[in-house]
Amino acid sequence: MRIAQVMAGAAHGGAELFFERMTIALARAGETVLPIIRSEPARIARLRHAGLAPVSLRFGGTLDFFTTPRVAAVLRDFAPNVAIAWMSRAAAHAPRGDWTLVGRLGGYYDLKYFRRCDVLVGNTHGIVRWIVEQGFPSSCTYYLPNFVDDFAFTRPTDPAELGVPSGTPIVLALGRLHTVKGFDTLIHAMTRVPEAHLVIAGEGPERAALESLIGGLDIAARVHLVGWRRDIGGLLKAAAVFVSSSRHEPLGNMILEAFSSATPKIAMR
């Protein structure tokens, strides 16, 4: 099987990390896989380390008239059996051809971006039901859940590396620093848990606002924004509890990762 994986995501994010896991897992399973991605040096390096040869393109907005024909040319040369477009931007640039075009949805995206797709895949049953309710044929709509790494035997990250004193309970949160993740609510809640430290592993546009909130609540000594990390299993193993504070989360890979590590979980809704 020849599979093209098309992703136009950001440098960081849960969907982007799962794209890497899925792409590498398919290659390790013996499939011939070509990643077609937005230029992101760290992602390119990780994919190359796994023995893949990613193609990087611009994947711009509505005024980008070049990416779609370039994706088409790459696909024609590669001649895949299946091309998988991850999320809206990739689907908008992915052309029809002598391959089955699959659109993968990890949220309730506008289906106008997926109009060229032959098949749509949702990673929750709710998303699949929603796709069909929008008028997409049920015979061409499938459920395919995410998977995560096995963290059962991962060694905990050293709390000192995170700025947390030894023996102090860690409340852990993971994800992009975005309003939808509800980290502001979680930070406010930490004023009522004086014996614990909060570690938020992620990066994004809300960093300055969250730093201002932390300072205003006078809890900077107990709340640590540690940036984007690759040692997710170690962080989960070091935590007393993992909290998903998202205001909206169709499927959080972080919840699955917390299950994998056997870390106690609290999820908002």
C-alpha positions as protocol buffer text, in pm:
chain_id: "A"
residue {
  index: 1
  type: MET
  ca { x: 0 y: 0 z: 0 }
}
residue {
  index: 2
  type: ARG
  ca { x: 126 y: 345 z: -94 }
}
residue {
  index: 3
  type: ILE
  ca { x: -9 y: 614 z: 137 }
}
residue {
  index: 4
  type: ALA
  ca { x: 38 y: 991 z: 115 }
}
residue {
  index: 5
  type: GLN
  ca { x: -13 y: 1180 z: 441 }
}
residue {
  index: 6
  type: VAL
  ca { x: -96 y: 1549 z: 386 }
}
residue {
  index: 7
  type: MET
  ca { x: -71 y: 1781 z: 690 }
}
residue {
  index: 8
  type: ALA
  ca { x: -66 y: 2162 z: 698 }
}
residue {
  index: 9
  type: GLY
  ca { x: -69 y: 2196 z: 1077 }
}
residue {
  index: 10
  type: ALA
  ca { x: 121 y: 2418 z: 1316 }
}
residue {
  index: 11
  type: ALA
  ca { x: 457 y: 2347 z: 1474 }
}
residue {
  index: 12
  type: HIS
  ca { x: 289 y: 2217 z: 1789 }
}
residue {
  index: 13
  type: GLY
  ca { x: -43 y: 2057 z: 1868 }
}
residue {
  index: 14
  type: GLY
  ca { x: -211 y: 1730 z: 1956 }
}
residue {
  index: 15
  type: ALA
  ca { x: -328 y: 1659 z: 1600 }
}
residue {
  index: 16
  type: GLU
  ca { x: 20 y: 1730 z: 1468 }
}
residue {
  index: 17
  type: LEU
  ca { x: 179 y: 1491 z: 1716 }
}
residue {
  index: 18
  type: PHE
  ca { x: -73 y: 1221 z: 1627 }
}
residue {
  index: 19
  type: PHE
  ca { x: -1 y: 1279 z: 1258 }
}
residue {
  index: 20
  type: GLU
  ca { x: 364 y: 1201 z: 1329 }
}
residue {
  index: 21
  type: ARG
  ca { x: 276 y: 889 z: 1531 }
}
residue {
  index: 22
  type: MET
  ca { x: 40 y: 759 z: 1264 }
}
residue {
  index: 23
  type: THR
  ca { x: 278 y: 833 z: 977 }
}
residue {
  index: 24
  type: ILE
  ca { x: 573 y: 664 z: 1145 }
}
residue {
  index: 25
  type: ALA
  ca { x: 358 y: 369 z: 1260 }
}
residue {
  index: 26
  type: LEU
  ca { x: 234 y: 307 z: 906 }
}
residue {
  index: 27
  type: ALA
  ca { x: 591 y: 307 z: 775 }
}
residue {
  index: 28
  type: ARG
  ca { x: 703 y: 67 z: 1049 }
}
residue {
  index: 29
  type: ALA
  ca { x: 412 y: -161 z: 958 }
}
residue {
  index: 30
  type: GLY
  ca { x: 559 y: -195 z: 611 }
}
residue {
  index: 31
  type: GLU
  ca { x: 354 y: 56 z: 414 }
}
residue {
  index: 32
  type: THR
  ca { x: 519 y: 297 z: 170 }
}
residue {
  index: 33
  type: VAL
  ca { x: 443 y: 640 z: 314 }
}
residue {
  index: 34
  type: LEU
  ca { x: 506 y: 991 z: 184 }
}
residue {
  index: 35
  type: PRO
  ca { x: 446 y: 1282 z: 426 }
}
residue {
  index: 36
  type: ILE
  ca { x: 353 y: 1609 z: 252 }
}
residue {
  index: 37
  type: ILE
  ca { x: 370 y: 1884 z: 515 }
}
residue {
  index: 38
  type: ARG
  ca { x: 408 y: 2251 z: 582 }
}
residue {
  index: 39
  type: SER
  ca { x: 773 y: 2334 z: 633 }
}
residue {
  index: 40
  type: GLU
  ca { x: 855 y: 2275 z: 1000 }
}
residue {
  index: 41
  type: PRO
  ca { x: 1223 y: 2187 z: 1061 }
}
residue {
  index: 42
  type: ALA
  ca { x: 1175 y: 1986 z: 1381 }
}
residue {
  index: 43
  type: ARG
  ca { x: 894 y: 1776 z: 1229 }
}
residue {
  index: 44
  type: ILE
  ca { x: 1095 y: 1719 z: 912 }
}
residue {
  index: 45
  type: ALA
  ca { x: 1391 y: 1603 z: 1124 }
}
residue {
  index: 46
  type: ARG
  ca { x: 1176 y: 1358 z: 1324 }
}
residue {
  index: 47
  type: LEU
  ca { x: 1021 y: 1211 z: 1010 }
}
residue {
  index: 48
  type: ARG
  ca { x: 1360 y: 1177 z: 843 }
}
residue {
  index: 49
  type: HIS
  ca { x: 1497 y: 1010 z: 1155 }
}
residue {
  index: 50
  type: ALA
  ca { x: 1221 y: 751 z: 1111 }
}
residue {
  index: 51
  type: GLY
  ca { x: 1343 y: 681 z: 758 }
}
residue {
  index: 52
  type: LEU
  ca { x: 1084 y: 891 z: 574 }
}
residue {
  index: 53
  type: ALA
  ca { x: 1141 y: 1157 z: 308 }
}
residue {
  index: 54
  type: PRO
  ca { x: 888 y: 1437 z: 372 }
}
residue {
  index: 55
  type: VAL
  ca { x: 802 y: 1694 z: 107 }
}
residue {
  index: 56
  type: SER
  ca { x: 747 y: 2044 z: 246 }
}
residue {
  index: 57
  type: LEU
  ca { x: 519 y: 2299 z: 81 }
}
residue {
  index: 58
  type: ARG
  ca { x: 379 y: 2637 z: 180 }
}
residue {
  index: 59
  type: PHE
  ca { x: 12 y: 2550 z: 254 }
}
residue {
  index: 60
  type: GLY
  ca { x: -91 y: 2914 z: 270 }
}
residue {
  index: 61
  type: GLY
  ca { x: -436 y: 3073 z: 285 }
}
residue {
  index: 62
  type: THR
  ca { x: -687 y: 3170 z: 17 }
}
residue {
  index: 63
  type: LEU
  ca { x: -428 y: 3365 z: -187 }
}
residue {
  index: 64
  type: ASP
  ca { x: -194 y: 3066 z: -211 }
}
residue {
  index: 65
  type: PHE
  ca { x: -250 y: 2955 z: -570 }
}
residue {
  index: 66
  type: PHE
  ca { x: 58 y: 2735 z: -593 }
}
residue {
  index: 67
  type: THR
  ca { x: 33 y: 2471 z: -320 }
}
residue {
  index: 68
  type: THR
  ca { x: -262 y: 2278 z: -467 }
}
residue {
  index: 69
  type: PRO
  ca { x: -99 y: 2216 z: -808 }
}
residue {
  index: 70
  type: ARG
  ca { x: 227 y: 2130 z: -634 }
}
residue {
  index: 71
  type: VAL
  ca { x: 50 y: 1878 z: -409 }
}
residue {
  index: 72
  type: ALA
  ca { x: -111 y: 1733 z: -722 }
}
residue {
  index: 73
  type: ALA
  ca { x: 226 y: 1700 z: -894 }
}
residue {
  index: 74
  type: VAL
  ca { x: 382 y: 1530 z: -591 }
}
residue {
  index: 75
  type: LEU
  ca { x: 90 y: 1289 z: -567 }
}
residue {
  index: 76
  type: ARG
  ca { x: 104 y: 1204 z: -937 }
}
residue {
  index: 77
  type: ASP
  ca { x: 475 y: 1125 z: -907 }
}
residue {
  index: 78
  type: PHE
  ca { x: 424 y: 917 z: -590 }
}
residue {
  index: 79
  type: ALA
  ca { x: 111 y: 741 z: -725 }
}
residue {
  index: 80
  type: PRO
  ca { x: -48 y: 656 z: -390 }
}
residue {
  index: 81
  type: ASN
  ca { x: -337 y: 419 z: -340 }
}
residue {
  index: 82
  type: VAL
  ca { x: -465 y: 649 z: -68 }
}
residue {
  index: 83
  type: ALA
  ca { x: -403 y: 1016 z: 13 }
}
residue {
  index: 84
  type: ILE
  ca { x: -508 y: 1129 z: 362 }
}
residue {
  index: 85
  type: ALA
  ca { x: -573 y: 1499 z: 422 }
}
residue {
  index: 86
  type: TRP
  ca { x: -542 y: 1594 z: 789 }
}
residue {
  index: 87
  type: MET
  ca { x: -780 y: 1874 z: 890 }
}
residue {
  index: 88
  type: SER
  ca { x: -925 y: 2161 z: 689 }
}
residue {
  index: 89
  type: ARG
  ca { x: -625 y: 2335 z: 533 }
}
residue {
  index: 90
  type: ALA
  ca { x: -470 y: 2017 z: 400 }
}
residue {
  index: 91
  type: ALA
  ca { x: -805 y: 1902 z: 263 }
}
residue {
  index: 92
  type: ALA
  ca { x: -856 y: 2237 z: 90 }
}
residue {
  index: 93
  type: HIS
  ca { x: -527 y: 2189 z: -97 }
}
residue {
  index: 94
  type: ALA
  ca { x: -558 y: 1814 z: -165 }
}
residue {
  index: 95
  type: PRO
  ca { x: -675 y: 1741 z: -522 }
}
residue {
  index: 96
  type: ARG
  ca { x: -865 y: 1450 z: -666 }
}
residue {
  index: 97
  type: GLY
  ca { x: -668 y: 1202 z: -875 }
}
residue {
  index: 98
  type: ASP
  ca { x: -601 y: 834 z: -931 }
}
residue {
  index: 99
  type: TRP
  ca { x: -616 y: 772 z: -556 }
}
residue {
  index: 100
  type: THR
  ca { x: -878 y: 756 z: -284 }
}
residue {
  index: 101
  type: LEU
  ca { x: -879 y: 1093 z: -108 }
}
residue {
  index: 102
  type: VAL
  ca { x: -955 y: 1058 z: 261 }
}
residue {
  index: 103
  type: GLY
  ca { x: -1030 y: 1356 z: 484 }
}
residue {
  index: 104
  type: ARG
  ca { x: -952 y: 1309 z: 853 }
}
residue {
  index: 105
  type: LEU
  ca { x: -1148 y: 1518 z: 1102 }
}
residue {
  index: 106
  type: GLY
  ca { x: -1050 y: 1558 z: 1466 }
}
residue {
  index: 107
  type: GLY
  ca { x: -1317 y: 1824 z: 1522 }
}
residue {
  index: 108
  type: TYR
  ca { x: -1638 y: 1969 z: 1384 }
}
residue {
  index: 109
  type: TYR
  ca { x: -1481 y: 2138 z: 1083 }
}
residue {
  index: 110
  type: ASP
  ca { x: -1670 y: 2304 z: 799 }
}
residue {
  index: 111
  type: LEU
  ca { x: -1716 y: 2029 z: 541 }
}
residue {
  index: 112
  type: LYS
  ca { x: -1677 y: 2276 z: 253 }
}
residue {
  index: 113
  type: TYR
  ca { x: -1302 y: 2222 z: 288 }
}
residue {
  index: 114
  type: PHE
  ca { x: -1350 y: 1848 z: 236 }
}
residue {
  index: 115
  type: ARG
  ca { x: -1571 y: 1867 z: -73 }
}
residue {
  index: 116
  type: ARG
  ca { x: -1321 y: 1682 z: -292 }
}
residue {
  index: 117
  type: CYS
  ca { x: -1281 y: 1390 z: -50 }
}
residue {
  index: 118
  type: ASP
  ca { x: -1408 y: 1044 z: -140 }
}
residue {
  index: 119
  type: VAL
  ca { x: -1411 y: 928 z: 223 }
}
residue {
  index: 120
  type: LEU
  ca { x: -1426 y: 1108 z: 558 }
}
residue {
  index: 121
  type: VAL
  ca { x: -1289 y: 969 z: 884 }
}
residue {
  index: 122
  type: GLY
  ca { x: -1376 y: 1099 z: 1230 }
}
residue {
  index: 123
  type: ASN
  ca { x: -1182 y: 1013 z: 1543 }
}
residue {
  index: 124
  type: THR
  ca { x: -1493 y: 1004 z: 1765 }
}
residue {
  index: 125
  type: HIS
  ca { x: -1837 y: 851 z: 1713 }
}
residue {
  index: 126
  type: GLY
  ca { x: -1987 y: 1197 z: 1772 }
}
residue {
  index: 127
  type: ILE
  ca { x: -1787 y: 1349 z: 1487 }
}
residue {
  index: 128
  type: VAL
  ca { x: -1889 y: 1063 z: 1256 }
}
residue {
  index: 129
  type: ARG
  ca { x: -2259 y: 1117 z: 1339 }
}
residue {
  index: 130
  type: TRP
  ca { x: -2217 y: 1490 z: 1279 }
}
residue {
  index: 131
  type: ILE
  ca { x: -2053 y: 1433 z: 938 }
}
residue {
  index: 132
  type: VAL
  ca { x: -2347 y: 1218 z: 827 }
}
residue {
  index: 133
  type: GLU
  ca { x: -2596 y: 1476 z: 964 }
}
residue {
  index: 134
  type: GLN
  ca { x: -2431 y: 1735 z: 736 }
}
residue {
  index: 135
  type: GLY
  ca { x: -2531 y: 1522 z: 437 }
}
residue {
  index: 136
  type: PHE
  ca { x: -2211 y: 1328 z: 368 }
}
residue {
  index: 137
  type: PRO
  ca { x: -2290 y: 966 z: 269 }
}
residue {
  index: 138
  type: SER
  ca { x: -2280 y: 729 z: 568 }
}
residue {
  index: 139
  type: SER
  ca { x: -2137 y: 458 z: 341 }
}
residue {
  index: 140
  type: CYS
  ca { x: -1827 y: 676 z: 294 }
}
residue {
  index: 141
  type: THR
  ca { x: -1788 y: 785 z: 658 }
}
residue {
  index: 142
  type: TYR
  ca { x: -1581 y: 589 z: 909 }
}
residue {
  index: 143
  type: TYR
  ca { x: -1473 y: 597 z: 1271 }
}
residue {
  index: 144
  type: LEU
  ca { x: -1102 y: 556 z: 1338 }
}
residue {
  index: 145
  type: PRO
  ca { x: -985 y: 638 z: 1693 }
}
residue {
  index: 146
  type: ASN
  ca { x: -650 y: 784 z: 1790 }
}
residue {
  index: 147
  type: PHE
  ca { x: -382 y: 583 z: 1964 }
}
residue {
  index: 148
  type: VAL
  ca { x: -101 y: 691 z: 2196 }
}
residue {
  index: 149
  type: ASP
  ca { x: 236 y: 563 z: 2310 }
}
residue {
  index: 150
  type: ASP
  ca { x: 257 y: 316 z: 2597 }
}
residue {
  index: 151
  type: PHE
  ca { x: 373 y: 511 z: 2902 }
}
residue {
  index: 152
  type: ALA
  ca { x: 316 y: 233 z: 3157 }
}
residue {
  index: 153
  type: PHE
  ca { x: 686 y: 187 z: 3234 }
}
residue {
  index: 154
  type: THR
  ca { x: 813 y: 538 z: 3160 }
}
residue {
  index: 155
  type: ARG
  ca { x: 1040 y: 695 z: 3421 }
}
residue {
  index: 156
  type: PRO
  ca { x: 903 y: 1013 z: 3583 }
}
residue {
  index: 157
  type: THR
  ca { x: 1054 y: 1346 z: 3486 }
}
residue {
  index: 158
  type: ASP
  ca { x: 1259 y: 1499 z: 3770 }
}
residue {
  index: 159
  type: PRO
  ca { x: 1037 y: 1763 z: 3939 }
}
residue {
  index: 160
  type: ALA
  ca { x: 1343 y: 1984 z: 3993 }
}
residue {
  index: 161
  type: GLU
  ca { x: 1371 y: 2013 z: 3614 }
}
residue {
  index: 162
  type: LEU
  ca { x: 1026 y: 2173 z: 3619 }
}
residue {
  index: 163
  type: GLY
  ca { x: 1098 y: 2409 z: 3908 }
}
residue {
  index: 164
  type: VAL
  ca { x: 895 y: 2202 z: 4153 }
}
residue {
  index: 165
  type: PRO
  ca { x: 1037 y: 2117 z: 4499 }
}
residue {
  index: 166
  type: SER
  ca { x: 1085 y: 1747 z: 4572 }
}
residue {
  index: 167
  type: GLY
  ca { x: 784 y: 1585 z: 4736 }
}
residue {
  index: 168
  type: THR
  ca { x: 538 y: 1854 z: 4621 }
}
residue {
  index: 169
  type: PRO
  ca { x: 222 y: 1729 z: 4447 }
}
residue {
  index: 170
  type: ILE
  ca { x: 214 y: 1822 z: 4078 }
}
residue {
  index: 171
  type: VAL
  ca { x: -105 y: 1913 z: 3896 }
}
residue {
  index: 172
  type: LEU
  ca { x: -28 y: 1865 z: 3526 }
}
residue {
  index: 173
  type: ALA
  ca { x: -192 y: 2015 z: 3218 }
}
residue {
  index: 174
  type: LEU
  ca { x: -91 y: 1964 z: 2857 }
}
residue {
  index: 175
  type: GLY
  ca { x: -178 y: 2144 z: 2537 }
}
residue {
  index: 176
  type: ARG
  ca { x: -151 y: 2451 z: 2320 }
}
residue {
  index: 177
  type: LEU
  ca { x: -178 y: 2777 z: 2512 }
}
residue {
  index: 178
  type: HIS
  ca { x: -510 y: 2877 z: 2363 }
}
residue {
  index: 179
  type: THR
  ca { x: -833 y: 3008 z: 2516 }
}
residue {
  index: 180
  type: VAL
  ca { x: -1019 y: 2689 z: 2425 }
}
residue {
  index: 181
  type: LYS
  ca { x: -794 y: 2491 z: 2661 }
}
residue {
  index: 182
  type: GLY
  ca { x: -930 y: 2673 z: 2965 }
}
residue {
  index: 183
  type: PHE
  ca { x: -593 y: 2712 z: 3137 }
}
residue {
  index: 184
  type: ASP
  ca { x: -712 y: 3040 z: 3290 }
}
residue {
  index: 185
  type: THR
  ca { x: -982 y: 2849 z: 3481 }
}
residue {
  index: 186
  type: LEU
  ca { x: -727 y: 2597 z: 3601 }
}
residue {
  index: 187
  type: ILE
  ca { x: -487 y: 2872 z: 3714 }
}
residue {
  index: 188
  type: HIS
  ca { x: -767 y: 3037 z: 3913 }
}
residue {
  index: 189
  type: ALA
  ca { x: -842 y: 2699 z: 4074 }
}
residue {
  index: 190
  type: MET
  ca { x: -481 y: 2671 z: 4195 }
}
residue {
  index: 191
  type: THR
  ca { x: -543 y: 2957 z: 4440 }
}
residue {
  index: 192
  type: ARG
  ca { x: -752 y: 2704 z: 4633 }
}
residue {
  index: 193
  type: VAL
  ca { x: -487 y: 2429 z: 4630 }
}
residue {
  index: 194
  type: PRO
  ca { x: -192 y: 2594 z: 4809 }
}
residue {
  index: 195
  type: GLU
  ca { x: -9 y: 2268 z: 4877 }
}
residue {
  index: 196
  type: ALA
  ca { x: 34 y: 2181 z: 4506 }
}
residue {
  index: 197
  type: HIS
  ca { x: 224 y: 2314 z: 4204 }
}
residue {
  index: 198
  type: LEU
  ca { x: 72 y: 2344 z: 3857 }
}
residue {
  index: 199
  type: VAL
  ca { x: 283 y: 2252 z: 3553 }
}
residue {
  index: 200
  type: ILE
  ca { x: 143 y: 2347 z: 3211 }
}
residue {
  index: 201
  type: ALA
  ca { x: 338 y: 2193 z: 2923 }
}
residue {
  index: 202
  type: GLY
  ca { x: 259 y: 2368 z: 2598 }
}
residue {
  index: 203
  type: GLU
  ca { x: 312 y: 2680 z: 2393 }
}
residue {
  index: 204
  type: GLY
  ca { x: 85 y: 2919 z: 2210 }
}
residue {
  index: 205
  type: PRO
  ca { x: -68 y: 3265 z: 2170 }
}
residue {
  index: 206
  type: GLU
  ca { x: -208 y: 3287 z: 2524 }
}
residue {
  index: 207
  type: ARG
  ca { x: 129 y: 3271 z: 2703 }
}
residue {
  index: 208
  type: ALA
  ca { x: 148 y: 3644 z: 2781 }
}
residue {
  index: 209
  type: ALA
  ca { x: -211 y: 3653 z: 2906 }
}
residue {
  index: 210
  type: LEU
  ca { x: -156 y: 3349 z: 3127 }
}
residue {
  index: 211
  type: GLU
  ca { x: 167 y: 3492 z: 3267 }
}
residue {
  index: 212
  type: SER
  ca { x: -17 y: 3814 z: 3351 }
}
residue {
  index: 213
  type: LEU
  ca { x: -294 y: 3617 z: 3522 }
}
residue {
  index: 214
  type: ILE
  ca { x: -45 y: 3414 z: 3724 }
}
residue {
  index: 215
  type: GLY
  ca { x: 133 y: 3729 z: 3839 }
}
residue {
  index: 216
  type: GLY
  ca { x: -192 y: 3901 z: 3926 }
}
residue {
  index: 217
  type: LEU
  ca { x: -297 y: 3607 z: 4145 }
}
residue {
  index: 218
  type: ASP
  ca { x: 47 y: 3608 z: 4313 }
}
residue {
  index: 219
  type: ILE
  ca { x: 102 y: 3235 z: 4252 }
}
residue {
  index: 220
  type: ALA
  ca { x: 403 y: 3256 z: 4017 }
}
residue {
  index: 221
  type: ALA
  ca { x: 608 y: 3043 z: 4257 }
}
residue {
  index: 222
  type: ARG
  ca { x: 360 y: 2755 z: 4217 }
}
residue {
  index: 223
  type: VAL
  ca { x: 260 y: 2773 z: 3851 }
}
residue {
  index: 224
  type: HIS
  ca { x: 513 y: 2676 z: 3584 }
}
residue {
  index: 225
  type: LEU
  ca { x: 469 y: 2729 z: 3210 }
}
residue {
  index: 226
  type: VAL
  ca { x: 739 y: 2491 z: 3088 }
}
residue {
  index: 227
  type: GLY
  ca { x: 687 y: 2524 z: 2713 }
}
residue {
  index: 228
  type: TRP
  ca { x: 638 y: 2248 z: 2460 }
}
residue {
  index: 229
  type: ARG
  ca { x: 786 y: 1919 z: 2581 }
}
residue {
  index: 230
  type: ARG
  ca { x: 852 y: 1580 z: 2424 }
}
residue {
  index: 231
  type: ASP
  ca { x: 868 y: 1388 z: 2757 }
}
residue {
  index: 232
  type: ILE
  ca { x: 491 y: 1356 z: 2793 }
}
residue {
  index: 233
  type: GLY
  ca { x: 509 y: 1014 z: 2955 }
}
residue {
  index: 234
  type: GLY
  ca { x: 764 y: 1134 z: 3211 }
}
residue {
  index: 235
  type: LEU
  ca { x: 554 y: 1438 z: 3297 }
}
residue {
  index: 236
  type: LEU
  ca { x: 245 y: 1226 z: 3346 }
}
residue {
  index: 237
  type: LYS
  ca { x: 434 y: 980 z: 3564 }
}
residue {
  index: 238
  type: ALA
  ca { x: 562 y: 1268 z: 3779 }
}
residue {
  index: 239
  type: ALA
  ca { x: 215 y: 1416 z: 3827 }
}
residue {
  index: 240
  type: ALA
  ca { x: -21 y: 1351 z: 4118 }
}
residue {
  index: 241
  type: VAL
  ca { x: -313 y: 1431 z: 3888 }
}
residue {
  index: 242
  type: PHE
  ca { x: -366 y: 1531 z: 3527 }
}
residue {
  index: 243
  type: VAL
  ca { x: -633 y: 1794 z: 3453 }
}
residue {
  index: 244
  type: SER
  ca { x: -801 y: 1860 z: 3119 }
}
residue {
  index: 245
  type: SER
  ca { x: -958 y: 2204 z: 3160 }
}
residue {
  index: 246
  type: SER
  ca { x: -1066 y: 2247 z: 2797 }
}
residue {
  index: 247
  type: ARG
  ca { x: -1382 y: 2439 z: 2724 }
}
residue {
  index: 248
  type: HIS
  ca { x: -1426 y: 2224 z: 2414 }
}
residue {
  index: 249
  type: GLU
  ca { x: -1237 y: 1906 z: 2327 }
}
residue {
  index: 250
  type: PRO
  ca { x: -1380 y: 1657 z: 2071 }
}
residue {
  index: 251
  type: LEU
  ca { x: -1107 y: 1407 z: 2160 }
}
residue {
  index: 252
  type: GLY
  ca { x: -803 y: 1502 z: 2366 }
}
residue {
  index: 253
  type: ASN
  ca { x: -500 y: 1283 z: 2297 }
}
residue {
  index: 254
  type: MET
  ca { x: -379 y: 1398 z: 2638 }
}
residue {
  index: 255
  type: ILE
  ca { x: -667 y: 1209 z: 2805 }
}
residue {
  index: 256
  type: LEU
  ca { x: -561 y: 890 z: 2625 }
}
residue {
  index: 257
  type: GLU
  ca { x: -200 y: 956 z: 2727 }
}
residue {
  index: 258
  type: ALA
  ca { x: -305 y: 996 z: 3089 }
}
residue {
  index: 259
  type: PHE
  ca { x: -488 y: 663 z: 3069 }
}
residue {
  index: 260
  type: SER
  ca { x: -174 y: 505 z: 2920 }
}
residue {
  index: 261
  type: SER
  ca { x: 38 y: 628 z: 3210 }
}
residue {
  index: 262
  type: ALA
  ca { x: -224 y: 533 z: 3474 }
}
residue {
  index: 263
  type: THR
  ca { x: -220 y: 891 z: 3605 }
}
residue {
  index: 264
  type: PRO
  ca { x: -538 y: 1006 z: 3790 }
}
residue {
  index: 265
  type: LYS
  ca { x: -743 y: 1238 z: 3568 }
}
residue {
  index: 266
  type: ILE
  ca { x: -987 y: 1525 z: 3606 }
}
residue {
  index: 267
  type: ALA
  ca { x: -1171 y: 1645 z: 3296 }
}
residue {
  index: 268
  type: MET
  ca { x: -1390 y: 1956 z: 3277 }
}
residue {
  index: 269
  type: ARG
  ca { x: -1709 y: 1973 z: 3077 }
}
